[in-house]
Amino acid sequence: MVGVNRTGTEPNYSYNGRSVIVNPQGVIIADAGEREQVLRSEIDAQLVRDWRAEFPGLRDAGLII
């Protein structure tokens, strides 16, 4: 999963950033912190396939055969 958020301030709001990339087990594998930056990470396709096989919720919803 990739979650993005803006950083900086404007007259009425302050944004704390914290964009992250998270693996299927919920482990944060990249974190932008409060800075404006580009995050990059490799995705372990086998890890994703294994997770999908163990957690068939997508298949139950008819999204994966």
Sequence and secondary structure as in RCSB ss.txt:
>XXXX:A:sequence
MVGVNRTGTEPNYSYNGRSVIVNPQGVIIADAGEREQVLRSEIDAQLVRDWRAEFPGLRDAGLII
>XXXX:A:secstr
 EE   EEEETTEEEE   EEE TTS EEEE TTS         HHHHHHHHHH THHHHTTS  
